[in-house]
Amino acid sequence: MSHFSGALQLTDLDDFITPSQECIKPVQVQKTPNPKSRTGSKITIMEDGSYVAGTQKLEKVEITLADCLACSGCITSAEGVLITQQSQEELLRVLDENQKAKDSGDVENIKTIVFTVSQQPILSLANRYGLDVETCASKLSAYFKSLGADVVLGTKIADDFALIEARNEFLDRFNSEAIEGSKNLPMLSSSCPGWVCYAEKTHGNFMLPYISTARSPQQIMGVLVKQLFAQRRGLASNKIYHVTIMPCYDKKLEASRADFFNEVLESRDVDCVITAIEIEQMLEKAGQDLTTMQETPFDWPWSEKRLEKQVFGHELSGSGGYAEHIFKYAAKRLFDEDIVQVDFKPLRNPDFKEVVLERDGQVLLRFAIANGFRNIQNLVQKLKRGKSQYHFVEVMACPSGCLNGGAQNRPTTGIAPREMVQALEELYRNLPKSTPDNDETRQIYNTFLGGVNSDKAKALLHTSYHAVEKMNTALNIKW
């Protein structure tokens, strides 16, 4: 397992720690009082590495992602954190048990396996194996079905929903600030879980009101699969095992949030997250080559009409196109300005850029994209000093955004990382572009959610955030 994003590895500049130093999960040890001893239980290390307190063998502590999210320490080394529900080993175990249940006719234990594949891993794997993007998508679909998947989906519908919710939320905030004078701008994007987790743990209640409440496409797909798809197939939500293929390990953290476990349905929206680099590892371990796979198109269970393409982009940002799409939409809705092309101007570095809409010398809208931890810190400091002039900022923890996610495939020998990112950006620019205002998306949105700004849309497509209080332990003391 490789590293989580830089925003999760650091809180302040001097606090890079390993889980062995601050990652603590208390375990209660049941012991029989010894009247002759005033020092408590004596723990002995056995030859096999196990620990024994008196005559009782102690169980090993298992730290899950849910524990990490509840802890005020910061995740600093993925190798030091045991991830039980978010690994390729767990995925293969579930697929194997499901196949055994099918073979034995054990209906009670058979689950419908659904894979959802986002664009960035498809582009990464297409580049890694020298495949056309559409061909790569079809081969991935065939590979997942060979593993035991029943349905393989793209994220287009969820990407559309996410943009609809984010842009409507921005208009509400903008109008609220103009009319009521409430301080809720800039609105900061929320689709990057590394950034959200960093904000919760490091800046708490100061930063959280600025972050958009719109769920990420991954979690919107979770709602669609576990509710709309389940309803149409006549399935209980907990009888579906939902796997997503994502560009970074931080998405495992997002899927593990308690906010995304539906207690009524007794089901998590996303059960397991696997990344591009893990797909490559699975193929290599099994001695398989993606290029030799058969081709099977993605499924489209949302309507009778099938899409001509499988992989779509949104605007020009490989991280979802939030800044560009919302800028165009707000310009039209708020100021009746038709923007055809948005030209972002790089500022102090290529990963911090802005675009401004002006009229008669007055700034109407000022948007920015801030990628990478250094730019996130600069943004936060501006906000704390009250010097931010932005209305909206698309924030991503990884430099160059999601196309350069921490779990994307690494470049081959002789190719620089930046060169690989440029190749992925070129692939993304050539994707057919989807807009949320297409008839297909509108029909599904209205049928399932009852229209824009409905109570159901607000309940299912939005979330909340939680400041994490810093624990005061002896490990925090600076000697």
NULORO-190255 format. One record per residue (C-alpha): x, y, z. Coordinates in pm, whole numbers, m for minus. Each point is the difference from the previous one (the first is absolute). Layout:
N
@east->X; north->Y; up->Z
...
//
This chain:
479
@east->0; north->0; up->0
@east->138; north->340; up->m93
@east->m49; north->334; up->172
@east->m314; north->200; up->54
@east->m6; north->358; up->m126
@east->242; north->261; up->128
@east->m284; north->183; up->174
@east->m54; north->m307; up->217
@east->369; north->m56; up->63
@east->49; north->346; up->149
@east->m198; north->221; up->230
@east->244; north->271; up->102
@east->348; north->10; up->m152
@east->174; north->m168; up->293
@east->m235; north->m281; up->96
@east->81; north->m285; up->m239
@east->m47; north->m304; up->220
@east->m53; north->m370; up->m48
@east->m296; north->m193; up->139
@east->232; north->m174; up->247
@east->55; north->341; up->163
@east->m356; north->129; up->22
@east->m240; north->m247; up->m162
@east->m159; north->m144; up->315
@east->m303; north->m223; up->46
@east->m69; north->m84; up->366
@east->m69; north->m368; up->72
@east->m152; north->m118; up->325
@east->184; north->m294; up->156
@east->m206; north->m217; up->233
@east->225; north->m108; up->288
@east->m52; north->m178; up->328
@east->115; north->207; up->300
@east->304; north->m139; up->178
@east->m1; north->96; up->371
@east->375; north->m56; up->19
@east->76; north->234; up->m288
@east->m26; north->378; up->4
@east->143; north->52; up->m348
@east->m282; north->m143; up->m216
@east->38; north->m261; up->m274
@east->340; north->m106; up->m125
@east->16; north->m20; up->m382
@east->235; north->m257; up->m153
@east->114; north->m8; up->m363
@east->m6; north->m360; up->m128
@east->231; north->m157; up->m259
@east->m264; north->27; up->m274
@east->m31; north->375; up->61
@east->m332; north->m21; up->186
@east->m64; north->173; up->335
@east->m124; north->m170; up->315
@east->m134; north->177; up->313
@east->22; north->m255; up->278
@east->m151; north->m307; up->m165
@east->m216; north->196; up->m246
@east->117; north->36; up->m361
@east->m66; north->353; up->m120
@east->m168; north->59; up->m335
@east->175; north->212; up->m257
@east->m143; north->347; up->m43
@east->m164; north->53; up->m337
@east->m13; north->362; up->m116
@east->m261; north->72; up->m266
@east->m63; north->309; up->m209
@east->m296; north->83; up->223
@east->241; north->16; up->295
@east->227; north->234; up->m194
@east->m285; north->234; up->m88
@east->m103; north->22; up->366
@east->356; north->67; up->117
@east->146; north->348; up->33
@east->339; north->m122; up->m116
@east->72; north->19; up->m371
@east->48; north->m294; up->m235
@east->363; north->15; up->m97
@east->97; north->m341; up->m135
@east->m241; north->m233; up->m175
@east->236; north->m290; up->67
@east->m50; north->46; up->373
@east->m380; north->m13; up->m12
@east->m178; north->m333; up->m33
@east->m288; north->52; up->m243
@east->m230; north->m297; up->31
@east->m298; north->92; up->m216
@east->172; north->205; up->m269
@east->257; north->m233; up->m153
@east->34; north->m215; up->m310
@east->33; north->m305; up->226
@east->m339; north->77; up->157
@east->m154; north->54; up->m344
@east->128; north->m333; up->m130
@east->m117; north->m175; up->318
@east->m354; north->138; up->m41
@east->m7; north->m92; up->m370
@east->120; north->m354; up->78
@east->m259; north->m53; up->275
@east->m273; north->137; up->m225
@east->94; north->m242; up->m277
@east->m6; north->m291; up->246
@east->m347; north->108; up->113
@east->m115; north->5; up->m365
@east->151; north->m340; up->m72
@east->m162; north->m158; up->307
@east->m335; north->170; up->m51
@east->28; north->181; up->334
@east->m248; north->271; up->m95
@east->9; north->172; up->340
@east->369; north->84; up->m36
@east->9; north->96; up->m368
@east->63; north->369; up->m62
@east->m26; north->208; up->m315
@east->349; north->134; up->m72
@east->8; north->349; up->m153
@east->319; north->173; up->m118
@east->10; north->375; up->m67
@east->302; north->128; up->m196
@east->96; north->370; up->m4
@east->168; north->167; up->m297
@east->344; north->67; up->149
@east->96; north->m367; up->62
@east->m123; north->m90; up->m349
@east->229; north->265; up->m150
@east->287; north->m111; up->222
@east->m37; north->m366; up->m96
@east->m50; north->89; up->m369
@east->328; north->191; up->10
@east->174; north->m280; up->194
@east->m102; north->m273; up->m248
@east->0; north->208; up->m320
@east->m373; north->m35; up->m61
@east->m267; north->225; up->m145
@east->m216; north->141; up->281
@east->m324; north->m165; up->m114
@east->180; north->m329; up->m61
@east->157; north->17; up->345
@east->m341; north->57; up->159
@east->m147; north->m303; up->m178
@east->294; north->m221; up->97
@east->m26; north->111; up->362
@east->m370; north->m85; up->m7
@east->79; north->m347; up->m134
@east->274; north->m47; up->263
@east->m228; north->94; up->289
@east->m271; north->m232; up->m128
@east->254; north->m280; up->m23
@east->68; north->60; up->370
@east->m368; north->m30; up->83
@east->m156; north->342; up->m60
@east->m366; north->m5; up->m101
@east->m16; north->365; up->m111
@east->272; north->248; up->m104
@east->m83; north->371; up->m13
@east->163; north->329; up->m90
@east->m38; north->313; up->213
@east->m157; north->231; up->m260
@east->m341; north->28; up->166
@east->153; north->67; up->343
@east->242; north->257; up->m146
@east->m299; north->182; up->m148
@east->m190; north->m10; up->329
@east->303; north->128; up->194
@east->36; north->303; up->m229
@east->m372; north->77; up->22
@east->8; north->m3; up->379
@east->325; north->199; up->26
@east->m109; north->275; up->m238
@east->m342; north->38; up->167
@east->164; north->20; up->340
@east->236; north->270; up->m130
@east->m290; north->210; up->m131
@east->m177; north->m32; up->336
@east->313; north->108; up->187
@east->73; north->288; up->m238
@east->m355; north->136; up->20
@east->m12; north->m51; up->376
@east->319; north->199; up->47
@east->m119; north->278; up->m230
@east->m340; north->32; up->169
@east->63; north->m96; up->362
@east->368; north->82; up->27
@east->76; north->m351; up->130
@east->365; north->m103; up->m22
@east->m9; north->m332; up->m183
@east->232; north->72; up->m292
@east->228; north->m111; up->m145
@east->m164; north->m335; up->m52
@east->265; north->m271; up->m8
@east->m50; north->m324; up->m193
@east->m54; north->m319; up->200
@east->69; north->m288; up->m239
@east->359; north->m54; up->126
@east->m12; north->m205; up->324
@east->366; north->72; up->79
@east->m75; north->372; up->9
@east->m321; north->m50; up->201
@east->169; north->m223; up->258
@east->286; north->250; up->35
@east->m247; north->285; up->53
@east->m194; north->m194; up->263
@east->308; north->m97; up->199
@east->214; north->310; up->m36
@east->m227; north->304; up->m37
@east->m328; north->m133; up->135
@east->m296; north->231; up->40
@east->176; north->296; up->m159
@east->38; north->m170; up->m339
@east->m298; north->m236; up->m20
@east->m274; north->262; up->m69
@east->178; north->92; up->m324
@east->3; north->m356; up->m138
@east->m276; north->m102; up->m239
@east->m243; north->m252; up->146
@east->m52; north->m173; up->m337
@east->110; north->m363; up->7
@east->278; north->m118; up->m228
@east->m85; north->m206; up->m311
@east->123; north->m314; up->178
@east->m252; north->41; up->281
@east->m279; north->108; up->m236
@east->61; north->m322; up->m194
@east->m29; north->m179; up->333
@east->m348; north->147; up->48
@east->m103; north->m82; up->m356
@east->123; north->m359; up->19
@east->m130; north->m80; up->347
@east->m338; north->170; up->m48
@east->m105; north->68; up->m361
@east->171; north->m306; up->m152
@east->m106; north->m219; up->294
@east->m359; north->118; up->m32
@east->m16; north->m72; up->m372
@east->154; north->m346; up->46
@east->m217; north->m82; up->300
@east->305; north->m43; up->225
@east->66; north->87; up->361
@east->283; north->254; up->27
@east->203; north->m226; up->228
@east->m18; north->m272; up->m265
@east->212; north->216; up->m231
@east->380; north->16; up->31
@east->110; north->327; up->m158
@east->362; north->43; up->m112
@east->140; north->325; up->m141
@east->320; north->46; up->m201
@east->157; north->333; up->93
@east->323; north->200; up->m61
@east->111; north->40; up->363
@east->15; north->m183; up->332
@east->m180; north->287; up->174
@east->m322; north->m124; up->m162
@east->25; north->m300; up->233
@east->m23; north->246; up->289
@east->m303; north->165; up->m156
@east->m186; north->m329; up->m45
@east->75; north->m89; up->364
@east->m165; north->313; up->146
@east->m286; north->m70; up->239
@east->m203; north->261; up->m192
@east->m17; north->m238; up->m296
@east->m142; north->m297; up->189
@east->m377; north->m14; up->m32
@east->m134; north->m141; up->327
@east->m353; north->m41; up->m136
@east->123; north->m211; up->m293
@east->276; north->m156; up->213
@east->239; north->62; up->m285
@east->308; north->204; up->m83
@east->m29; north->202; up->m325
@east->340; north->m127; up->m118
@east->127; north->m327; up->145
@east->350; north->m9; up->m147
@east->229; north->239; up->m187
@east->275; north->m126; up->m230
@east->243; north->221; up->m188
@east->169; north->m1; up->m339
@east->332; north->m115; up->137
@east->m170; north->m283; up->190
@east->m167; north->m118; up->m323
@east->346; north->m20; up->m156
@east->126; north->m196; up->302
@east->m293; north->m242; up->m19
@east->65; north->m63; up->m369
@east->371; north->m56; up->56
@east->m58; north->m233; up->294
@east->m241; north->m210; up->m208
@east->236; north->2; up->m300
@east->m259; north->177; up->m216
@east->33; north->277; up->m257
@east->m274; north->256; up->m46
@east->78; north->28; up->m372
@east->m100; north->m365; up->m59
@east->m337; north->29; up->175
@east->m325; north->m30; up->m192
@east->m216; north->312; up->m32
@east->m333; north->46; up->175
@east->m169; north->343; up->9
@east->m101; north->171; up->322
@east->m354; north->m62; up->116
@east->m256; north->284; up->m3
@east->m288; north->m97; up->230
@east->m140; north->350; up->37
@east->m214; north->6; up->m317
@east->m78; north->m196; up->m315
@east->212; north->235; up->m210
@east->365; north->m110; up->m19
@east->281; north->253; up->m29
@east->222; north->6; up->m308
@east->311; north->53; up->215
@east->102; north->m137; up->339
@east->252; north->253; up->131
@east->m80; north->371; up->28
@east->178; north->312; up->118
@east->m150; north->309; up->161
@east->152; north->328; up->m120
@east->382; north->2; up->m12
@east->90; north->m70; up->364
@east->98; north->m362; up->48
@east->m133; north->27; up->355
@east->m364; north->32; up->m98
@east->m19; north->344; up->m158
@east->m160; north->169; up->302
@east->161; north->344; up->m30
@east->m55; north->34; up->m373
@east->m356; north->m132; up->m7
@east->m122; north->201; up->299
@east->172; north->314; up->m136
@east->m185; north->m29; up->m332
@east->m330; north->m84; up->169
@east->24; north->283; up->254
@east->101; north->253; up->m265
@east->m313; north->m80; up->m198
@east->m245; north->m31; up->289
@east->126; north->294; up->205
@east->122; north->247; up->m263
@east->m143; north->m127; up->m332
@east->352; north->m47; up->m137
@east->54; north->m285; up->m248
@east->348; north->m144; up->56
@east->116; north->m237; up->m271
@east->358; north->m52; up->113
@east->150; north->46; up->345
@east->368; north->101; up->m2
@east->163; north->m57; up->338
@east->309; north->212; up->68
@east->282; north->m171; up->195
@east->117; north->203; up->298
@east->292; north->m97; up->227
@east->19; north->m352; up->m151
@east->m185; north->m209; up->m262
@east->m212; north->m165; up->271
@east->m150; north->329; up->121
@east->m195; north->185; up->m266
@east->m297; north->233; up->m19
@east->m258; north->139; up->m237
@east->m187; north->330; up->39
@east->m326; north->128; up->m146
@east->0; north->380; up->m23
@east->m251; north->258; up->m119
@east->82; north->370; up->m25
@east->311; north->m49; up->210
@east->m193; north->m175; up->280
@east->79; north->m360; up->96
@east->m319; north->m204; up->m14
@east->147; north->m348; up->55
@east->346; north->m118; up->101
@east->61; north->m376; up->m6
@east->315; north->m203; up->62
@east->144; north->m351; up->m15
@east->238; north->m96; up->282
@east->172; north->m337; up->m38
@east->258; north->m139; up->240
@east->66; north->48; up->370
@east->217; north->312; up->m38
@east->m277; north->184; up->m180
@east->m260; north->m126; up->248
@east->203; north->147; up->286
@east->30; north->334; up->m179
@east->m376; north->3; up->m59
@east->m73; north->m79; up->365
@east->233; north->273; up->123
@east->m168; north->256; up->m227
@east->m338; north->m99; up->139
@east->121; north->28; up->358
@east->140; north->348; up->m67
@east->m322; north->104; up->m174
@east->184; north->68; up->m326
@east->m164; north->m254; up->m231
@east->m179; north->166; up->m292
@east->m134; north->m319; up->m155
@east->m361; north->m104; up->m39
@east->79; north->m366; up->m74
@east->313; north->m216; up->15
@east->41; north->m351; up->m138
@east->228; north->m166; up->256
@east->187; north->m327; up->m58
@east->269; north->m147; up->225
@east->212; north->m143; up->m282
@east->218; north->222; up->m223
@east->m160; north->11; up->m348
@east->m324; north->m128; up->152
@east->m167; north->m340; up->m28
@east->178; north->m104; up->m319
@east->312; north->m7; up->215
@east->m169; north->m176; up->292
@east->223; north->m182; up->245
@east->m124; north->m341; up->m118
@east->24; north->56; up->m373
@east->242; north->m224; up->m187
@east->362; north->109; up->30
@east->194; north->100; up->m312
@east->220; north->m262; up->m164
@east->377; north->31; up->m1
@east->129; north->303; up->m186
@east->m326; north->197; up->19
@east->m19; north->296; up->237
@east->m312; north->29; up->221
@east->m90; north->336; up->m151
@east->25; north->m149; up->m349
@east->m242; north->m275; up->99
@east->m246; north->252; up->148
@east->11; north->200; up->m323
@east->m81; north->m316; up->m194
@east->m302; north->m64; up->225
@east->m112; north->362; up->m37
@east->13; north->m42; up->m378
@east->m212; north->m315; up->22
@east->m249; north->183; up->219
@east->m24; north->298; up->m240
@east->m95; north->m241; up->m279
@east->m286; north->m162; up->192
@east->m356; north->81; up->m108
@east->m130; north->267; up->237
@east->m316; north->m44; up->203
@east->m208; north->282; up->146
@east->m242; north->m52; up->289
@east->m280; north->159; up->m201
@east->m46; north->m288; up->m243
@east->m347; north->m152; up->m25
@east->113; north->m342; up->124
@east->142; north->133; up->327
@east->m297; north->231; up->58
@east->m248; north->m282; up->m44
@east->180; north->m232; up->243
@east->52; north->284; up->249
@east->m365; north->102; up->m3
@east->m135; north->m355; up->11
@east->223; north->m112; up->288
@east->31; north->321; up->203
@east->m314; north->193; up->m86
@east->172; north->301; up->m154
@east->279; north->245; up->81
@east->13; north->128; up->360
@east->m249; north->m263; up->116
@east->25; north->m123; up->358
@east->102; north->m342; up->m130
@east->282; north->149; up->m207
@east->128; north->194; up->300
@east->m15; north->m308; up->221
@east->164; north->m246; up->m239
@east->246; north->218; up->m195
@east->143; north->211; up->283
@east->196; north->m74; up->314
@east->147; north->168; up->310
@east->347; north->34; up->152
@east->136; north->m36; up->350
@east->283; north->182; up->171
@east->232; north->m245; up->178
@east->126; north->111; up->339
@east->372; north->m43; up->54
@east->80; north->m250; up->274
@east->239; north->108; up->270
@east->230; north->m293; up->63
@east->356; north->m28; up->116
@east->94; north->m68; up->m360
@east->m96; north->356; up->m92
@east->254; north->158; up->235
@east->288; north->180; up->m175
@east->302; north->m78; up->215
//
